[in-house]
Amino acid sequence: MKKIEKRNSTFLVTSSTISRIGDVLFDYANNTFLAGLNLRSLSLVGIYQTLESVMGVVFNLFGGVIADRFRRKRIIILTDFFSGLACIILSFISVEAWLVYAIIIANVFLALLSSFSGPAYKAFTKEIVEKDTIAKINSYLQTASTIVKIAVPVIAIGIYHLIGIHGSLLLDGISFVASSLIMLIVSPIIEEIKKEEKFSPHLIFQDLSAGFKYLLGQKMIFTLIVLSALVNFFLAAYNLLLPYGNQMFPKISGGVYGAFLAAEAVGGLIGAFLSGKLNKSLSTSQLLFYLGFSGLLLSTTPILYLFSSNLVLLSVAPALFNLFLTIFNIQFFSFVQRDVENEFLGRVFGIIFTVAILFMPLGTITFTLILHPNFEFNFMFIGIAVAILAMIFWLLFRKKK
């Protein structure tokens, strides 16, 4: 890795990590504050979370268009800065009734900004390192994100109880602003050739249509996105069932849910590390191998349970499942970043994010109706389904070749 690539990678990972910390703190503080208002506050938490998802579905596509029409570095800097400014303003609202509504409105605003920054972040990676280094920087980003996911909620408990909602919001704001300032130091190594930076509804929809046409013409990438969407459909069932671990495995003493989450985190960290050590460019067959193997490992969970009621042994399956799934995810995004033309990269990621958000709720609704939490072979069904998907798509790619 060249010196400028190392410098860019360091600053991008640092900025992304600090921004991610701000996201986690913001959500934890707000959810805790809203949930603690009264017994009827569940509806407020529901509105808070639902509006965030709706914004993602509606605006991720447009965020991809903006990321391709405007300078991505500028988008990332401005979205982080305005996120920080919104949090800082929130921290000065002292009237509780006003703060409740302001938090919900601010969350919608931050979700809107995230719809623009998400595709821009993914597309910007291609501009700051060489193609051969993309997978490595993605593994760094995933490792940092996983560490934040593990550590920050634990720290956030103490922060919230120590400085309250206002102090937490102020800290959120500072973290977002710091993230935007760090991005100023990142220097693209690929000259960014942009269209004239005009903005109109006609141009936005014209660019969006061109993005869909381009993606339909890229058969391999389009097929991988369809596969990813179907995998997300079944992963929704996995996430839905996780809190019911003790009902599925009643002989286990201890909290299955917490143990599985910890095992997932460990597996994700190892997977992110190993992904950076793999070949610079994996074939589709290798990608599908990692996906299929992750499903097969998940399907062994009830088998391990039949042999032993040891919680540590049972946790090995979700750990290995997430390890190989993490490798697949990192390499999938790296594959897209390498092979998609730079001028369409933002739109392609906008489509990927939108599809992912759409299929998770669909999966949740579907499996809520057909699965039973006390059925011990649930994870076997999900794991085999993922493995079968990988096999079907492997056969499709083989037939095309």
C-alpha positions, 0 to 999 in steps of 0.5 A: 500500500502506497504512503498516500493510500495508508494516509487516506485509509487511516483518516477515512477509517477514523472519520467513519468510526467517529461518525458511527460512534455518533450514530450509536450514541444518538440512537441509544440516548434517544431510545432510552430517553423516549422509553423512560417517559411513561408506559405509553411511550412505546408508540413514540419509540415505534414512530422514531424507528419506523420513520428512520426506516421509511426515510432509508427506503425513500431516499437511498436511491436519490442519495446514490444519484446525488453521490454520482452528480456531486463531489462525494467528499463534499457530501460526506463532510456536509452530512456529518457537519449538519448531523452534528449541528442538529445534535448540538441544537437539540442539546439546548432544548430544555422543555421536555415536551418540545425535546420529544418532538424535536428528537423525532424530527431530528432523527428523520433529518439525520436519516435523510442525511445518512441516505446521502452519506451512505452511498457517498462513503461506499463510492468514495473508497474507490477514489482514495485507494487503488483497486487492489487495496479496496478489500483491505480498507473495507476490512478495516472499516468493518472491523472498526464498525464491529468494535463500535457496535460492541463497545459503544452501547456499553459505554453509552450506558455510563455516559447517559447516566452521567450526563443525561440526554442533553449532555449525550446529544452535545457529545453526539454533535461534537463527534459528528463535527469531528468526523467531518473535519477529519474528512477534510484531510483525505486526498483522492488519488483518482481525479474525480470527473463530475457532471455539471453540478446541477440539481432539478427533479428531471435530472435526478430521475433521469440519472436514476433511470440511467443507473437502473439501466446500467445495473441491468446491463451488468448481469453479474453484479445485478445477479449478486444484488438479487442474491444479497436481497434474498439472503437478507430476507432469510437473515430477517428470520434469524434476527427475529428469532435471536431473542427467543434463544432460550425458548428454542433451546430450553435445556440451556441455562443462561442467556442464549440471546446475549451469548449469541450476540457476543459470539456474532461479534467475535465471529464478525471481528475475526471475519473482518480481519481474515477478509483483509488477508484474502486474495485481492480479487475473489471469484464469484465461486469463492464468494458463493462458497463463503456464503453457502458455508456460513449457512451450513454452519448456522444449520448445525446449531440444533445438532450441537444442541442435541449433543450438548446443552453447553452454551459455549459450544452452542455459541460456536455455530453463530460465531462461525456463521457470522465469520463467513457471512462477514467475509462474504459481505466485505468481499461483495462490497469490494467486488461492486466497488472494483467492477462498477464504473465510478460515475455509476457507483453511488447509484448502484450502492443506493439501489443495494441499500434500498433493496436491503432495507426493503427485504428485511421488513418483508422477511420479518413479516413473513417469518412472524407468521410461519415460524414458532419460537419454540421450534428447535430446528429454526436455525437449521431451516434458515441455514439450509435456505441460505446454503441452497441460495448460494448453490442455486446462484453458483449454478446460474453463474456456472451456466452463464460462463 
